[in-house]
Amino acid sequence: MLVVFLLGVASCNRKSHHKNTVDTAEQEIEKTEEFVIVDFPDTVTVGQGLIQGKLWYNLVSRLDTIRPSNIDKRYVFLHIAIDPKEDFISLEEIKKTEHFIYEDTLGHGYFSFEAVFTKPGNNLLNGVVEDIIIQKGKDKDGNVRMRTNETLISKNVFVKDTIH
């Protein structure tokens, strides 16, 4: 009886160390707690124009202390920098530059987006997911309770020079 009890306790305390993956047609991509770029090429060509990509943002992992039933409204935006001058940039820095903005209008965390690169060599796809949560009710001072999460995304992209 004691052995069964100890095995039960040990199995409850055991944490899973396997990685969750999203299976795409071309490859398996590791799913992080925050987001995963599901589809975007590693190599593109200068002058290729707008390059299509897809991103999944985990809406549930960002709630930590907020119950879904306590959310009044939620707005999730993806900001993608166009030819960023820095490797890692913040939302404020992206807002000061030319960039694309996409909204998750369906509330499922999936984004189809476009990016463009004009400089050959090693580049980064840089962006920020802006998650704005407006909670039901008001705080003790009568103010609307709102929380904003910003998640930086980055992916190495090699940009080939055009072939003449």
Phi, psi and omega in degrees: 000317179296322179295316179298317178299313180295322176295320178297316178295317181296320181290330178289329181274348183287130180260144179279134180247012179280156182263135173281142179229154172253124183270119175253171180297327185264328189198167172259134181242135179292133178269119178274176179294327188264308187201169170211134172278109187281325185209111172197133184292149176280335182228132177226176180241141175303138179082006180290342181088207182287131181253128183281142176213166177225145181220141174246130178244126183283101182292327185285322185296341183269001184273337185018294184256001182249128175279141178306327180290345179266004180268125176275309180216153178216133180234126180236123181239147173245121178253123179244122180287145175259119182046063181297146181271345181240157180291307180240125183231156181268172177299318179299320179292321178295319181297336179276349182247174175289129182204164175263146176234131177235143179244139174277088184282341181268344179076027180250353177089002179262135178235134164258128185222171177231148176221161179220144178231134181242353181251126177291159179107195179284127180228169175237136167279112182246141177193175178221134170267123179253117185245110183252120181245122175253120185272155176290149179078181181232162178283183185296339178267002179087010180270151175291135179270123182224140176229137178240128174250138176238127180238118180283135173241148182204139178215132176290133178225127175266128182251114179278147174290152180293146179262127181263000000 
